Amino acid sequence: MVKDFTTNSETEFPDHSVNYSFDYNDEVVICLDINKGRLGCSILDCHTQTLKLLNRDYSLNLPSAPLQSAPNELSGLLDDLYLVIKSLIWECSATLCLLSLRLEENLYSFIKKACAEINCRIELQATNSFKKTDLLNAQSLNDNRSMSLLCGIVESVDNSTEITGSTVRCILTNYKKHAELDDLNTYSSGRTHDISNPILHVESIDLSNVLLIDENTLKSLQILPIFKKTGTDKTIGKRDMSILELLNHVSNGYSKNILKSWLLAPLRKKKEIETRYDVVDIFLGKNNSLFFEEIQEIFKGFPDLFNILKQLQHGNESVTIWTNLVQFLERAIRLTDCLSKLDIVSTSENLIRRIISNVDLTVFKTLLRKVKQTIDFETSKYNKEIVLIEGINERLDQHKLIYNELEVILTEIAKQAENDLFQNLMERNVSPDMTRDKIVNAVYIPQLGYLVTVDSVIQELSDITTQLGWNEVFRTNTDLFYKNEAVLQLDQKYGDIYASISDLEVEVLHSLQECVIKERLKLMEYFQLFAQLEVLVSFAYISQRNGYVRPELSEDECVLDIKSGRHPLYENIVDTYIPNDLELLGGSFDDTSWSREGNKRIGIITGANASGKSVFLIQTGLIVYLAHIGCFVPCDSARIGLVDRILTRTRTQDTVSLLKSSFELDSLQMARCLSQMSKKSLILIDEFGKGTDIIDGPSLFGAIIQQLAESKDCPRVLACTHFHELFNTDVLDEAFPGVNYYMTQVLLNQAHISSSRDTLCKNVGITFLYRIKEGISRQSFGVYCAKICGIKESIVKRAEELTSIRNDGYDVIDYCRRLSKDELTIFQNNQEIIKKFLCWDLDLDYTLTEKELRQKLASILNECGTLENEEYQP
């Protein structure tokens, strides 16, 4: 029985009271809560201090009595809820998930599994953590839009965001708890901003604008990498084996995170998708080709500004950090200037226009001028430490001048001290066995100041130094260190010069750092815009390189019309790729009588094994998918009705951990597709039913297609099958309404075919054309496929015989039961032997010897002629 996941009863969970270490700069905290039949969610990205939250609580559309509802209906609701939750967790790449203690056990187990797949921790929160309001009042956002958005959602008048508002309170409560525990333990975890104000920006999440994709679809369409390249497989090399790898031409980790979030949450609204198309179109415009090349060059090696700001806030100032900052500022100025020169034909608002109108170049130029006027990068790079330019601080320049002259000053002091010392030694008639220049020296040691050093070989120094008025500071095995009147004067005049220089340099760098941090919010905002632009530059680059085109989108038509479509991954692997067309014209989404008007929403593909059916299936799904993330698509033209989900039953996810058969797993996938679909969905089905017997499999597949075709809310469906028997009856004949039939073409070499029977059973002389045309294929050429894959010749020959018998109209079992003439003769002889043997009364011959018994048995066998004209010799 499925439990009620809306119950408020407390559930026994593992102890999560442990205080995990909390990264105040890079943590991504997601809080989920389900209450009153609604899902609330908010996400805090500590890296950017951005809070994202649902613009409306997600309604679960529960029946009035869930436990008394139909199991399939409740299962569909659960699948939909799980899909939404997993999408939210994966899209933001959460590192910490906050859950209420009242969460139902089954749902907790699912979330725990989803978090484990991306190494996200879980902390359970008490119910009162979702009710505290005082922390909200303490937030000071950097713009009025964010403030109004936060207040509008947390303090919703119509309670439409009540659950989401409570998750915001929980995130802030948890954040404060970690901070207080860290302060109590005198451990700040690298905190660089005020804990009372962790939020600077607020953004809303609109689930109605997200195309939901489950894990099966991600794997089936190869959106994310499913294995790591080891470099040993020469067939793979540097080729792209996933959409993420195909589109990943970005320079830094933050841009890649944006790309990944776009891949995990494609858009559904035409206006927002076409806004991305417009940017790609601008880059690919003929008048902008030179500027596009320059923009690509600018983005190569584009530094991660967030990491730079993080290091500066931590005080980790190094030559590399400041060099990266200068590189960012220079490239940002070049990029903004280059964007302003683009020929923008479209009048619609897009990312390029936002950057041109919002980015203030004076911020970049002012910071760049200050940094370059402060740090000498050439000398710093050579010395491998920060060197400041002369003239930025008068006191610092004076101290450096003195520091540089210290060698001359100390040499004079050492010479005078040496003269005094040797004069005293000569008065005592002492001649040290060393040259004079190795005995006395003067040095400067930071924090100890200026000192006179004397070689320890000189005897009776204590009396001499006391007479000279020198005070010993410390000694080593080789030298003794003293303070005399001359070095004391240096201490008073110059002090600890090196420390003073260091302090002044720190003061200058700190002032420069404050100038950068002061503009932190603007820099972060601009960098986010640049990172989004870089992803679109990657889309444009791939579209230009591979010949993609802008698709035509429709919000009202249930259409999928693709001309010369190609697989975006396979076309880069094979030497030649054959493009194919697909046409599913299903009328309006709201047309409940669509099938009676001659519209087609279902496509069924038949054809030989290894002829490209599955590739065509996945290729179609990828074209639709790319269109929804805002990328151009690999075809000559495409007209696509927007979809809300892409559902797949294409791969059997075998695993011993589930203790389920392959067909059971296939059926679960199929059930999820049918329960989650809507009239705007796209379903891809690859040979469902092949894992069971020859009656149940075709029956299930045919029943599914028939029910979908008769539904008034039928989605677009593309299915492959080898169940040819369905097309020989009235189940799915060519006149079946709502279904379009496609087949893969093969070329039969007539020179190798002697009869129609050879064509059907031996499958010789076949050439796969990998081209799709309308129609139904009656043959799969499975024996030929097995033959070219290396199955033994004897097995192939027997399979050809059985196929020939079946194609001649015989029942294989009945036919194989028949005996040949030779087999019948042997059978009759054996029967005679058995009869004679049974008639032999051994009791009467008990007196016979062993030899006589053998002779009698031989006579029976020889009489029946079973030994093929050879007499049996006893």
C-alpha positions, 0 to 999 in steps of 0.5 A: 500500500502507498502511504499518505505523503501528506500526513503530519505525523512524526516519522522515525528518522536517523539522527541528523543533529550533527553540526556539519561544517558549513561553507559560507561562500560556496554552499548551495542550500535547498529547503523542501517542505510538503504541507496542505497538499502543496510543495514549497521550495527555496534555494540559497546560493551562498556563492552569489548570495542569491535566494531562489524560490517558487513563485507559487507553491506547487500543487499536488492535485491530490484526490479528496481521499488519496488512500481510497483513490485508484492506485494508478492515479496515486502512483502518477501523482507520486511520480510527478512529485518525485520528478519535480523534487529531483529536478529542483535538487539536481538543477541547483547542484545542491550541497545541503538539503533541509527537510522537515521532521514531519516528512513522510517516510517514503518521500524522505527515502526518495529525497535521500537517494536523489541527494546521494547521487550528487553528494548532497547532505541532508539535515532534518529540521524541527517544525518551529524552524519553518515559523520564525519571522524575525530573521526576515526583517533583518535582511537588507537587499541590494535592490527594490525588486528583490525586496518586493519579490521576497516580501510578496512571496513570504508574506503572500496575501492569498497564501499561494506561497505559504509553504515556500515562505516557510522554507525561506524561514527555515533556511535563514534559521539553519544559517544562523544556527551554523553561524552561532555554533561556529562562533561558539567554537571560535571557528568561522569556516572562512566566513567573509560576509555578515551572517545577519544578511546572507541574501543580496538578490532574490529570484523566482522559480517558475515551474510552469516554464520548466520542461521536466525531464526524468532520469530515464530521459537524461540517460536515454538522450545522453544529456549528461556523460554516462561514463568517463573517458579513459583515453584508451578507447581510440574509437572515442578519442575527443568526440562528444558522447553527451550533449553537455560535452557537445555544448561545453565550450565555456571557460570557467566553472560558473559558466559550466554550472549555468550550462548544466542548469539549463540542460537540466531545466529546459524552458517551456515558454516560447517567448523566453526560448526565442529570446535565446534564439535571438542572441544566437541569431545575432552572433550568426548574422553575416554582418557580425561574423568578425565580431563573433570571432572576437567575442569567442576569443575574449571568452577563451580563458575568461576568469571566474570572477566569483573565485577572484572575489572570494580570494580577495575577501579571504585576504588571499592576495597574490600576484595570480589573483590580481593578474586574473582580476586585471584580465577579467576587467580588460576582457569585460571592457573589450566584450562590452565594447564589442557587443555595442558594435553588433548589428542587432536587427531584432527589436525584442529585449534580449541578453545582449541589449541587457548587457549593453544598457545595464553594464557600467563601463566606468566601473571596469575602467576605474578599477582597472586604472587603480589596479594598474597604477598600484601593482607593478605586474612585470616586476611582481611576476619576476619576483613572484610576489606583489611589488607596488609601483613607486609614487602611490604612497610618499611614506612608502617610497621614503621607506623603500629608499632608506631600505635600499640605502641600508647596505651602504649605511650598515657598511659604514657602521660595520667599518667603524665598529671594526676599527674600534674593536681592532684598536682595542685588540691592538692595545691588548696585543691580541692578533686574531688569526683571520682577515679583518673583513670577516670579523665584524659586520652590521646587519638588519633583522626584522623585529630585532632591528640593526645589530653588529655581528662579531665572529666568535673566533675572537677571544676575550670579547666580553671585556672588550665589548663591555669596555666599548659599551656594546650589549650582547643580544644573542649568539650563535655557534659562529657569531655574536650579535650586539647593540652599540650606540650607532645601531641604536641611533638607527633604531630610533631614526628608521625603526623596523623599516621592513615591517613599516614597508610591509605595513604600508604595502598592506595598507595600500593593497587593503585600500585597493581591495576595498575599492574592488569589494565596494563594487562587488555587487555590480561586478557579480551582477555583470559577471552573471550576465557574461556567464549566461552570454558565454553559454549562448556563445557556445550554442552559436559556435556549435550551431555554426560549426555543425550547420544547425538552424533556428526552429519554428515554435508553436504554443498551440499546435501539436506538431512535430515536422522535421526536415532532414533531421540529424543526430547531434552526437552520432553525426560527429562520430560516423564518416557519413550521416543520413538525414531523415524527415519526420512529420506528425501533424496532430492539429490543435492541442485543444482539439478533442476530435483530432484523430477524426479529422485525419491528424496524426500524433503517433509515429510507428517505425518498423524495419530491419535490425541495425537499420537505424530505428533507435537512432532516429528515435533518439535523434527526434527527442534530441532535436526537440530537447535542443529547441527547448534549451534555446539552441538551434537544431541539426536539420534543414528546418523544424516546426515544433509544438512546445512540449511539457515533458519528454518521456522515454521507454528506450533503455532497460535499466537492469540492476541487481539491487532492485530484484526486478526482471528486465520486463518488469523494469521496462513496464515500470518505465512505461507506466511512468510515461503513461501516468506523467504524460499530458497532451503536450508531452513527447513519448519515445518508445523503443521496442516495448514488450520484447522481454516477455512471450510472443503473445503478451508482448505484442498485445501490450504494445498494441493495446498501448498504441490503441489507447493513446490513439483513441485518447482525446489528449493524446501526446506525440508518440514515436515508437519502434517495434518488431511486432509485425503480426500487429499489422497483419490484423485489424489491430494496427492496420495502415488505416488506423486513425491517428497513426503514421507508419514509417519504415527503414529502407534496405537494399537487397542484392538480387544477384545473391537471391535465387528465390523469394524463400532466400529473400525471407530466410537467408537474408543475403545481399542486404545493404542498410540505407539508414533512410526512413520512408512512410510504410510498414516493413514486414521483415526484421532480417534478424538472422542476417543481423546475427550472422554479421555479428558472428553467430556460428554458421551451424546456428545460422543455418538452422535458424534459416531452415526454421524461418523458411518453414515458417514463411512457407506457412507451416507451423514450426512445431508441427513441421518439426514433429514430422518424421523423414522416410529413413527416420520412419524405417528406423522407427518401425524396425525398433518397434519390431525389436521391442515386440520380439524382445517383449515376447521372449519368455526368459523364465523358460530359458533359465537353463541356457548358458550365457553364450546361448543367451547372447546367440538368441539375442543376436538372432533377434537383432539380425532378424530385424535388420537394425544393424544396417546389413551387418550381422551382430556377433555375440 
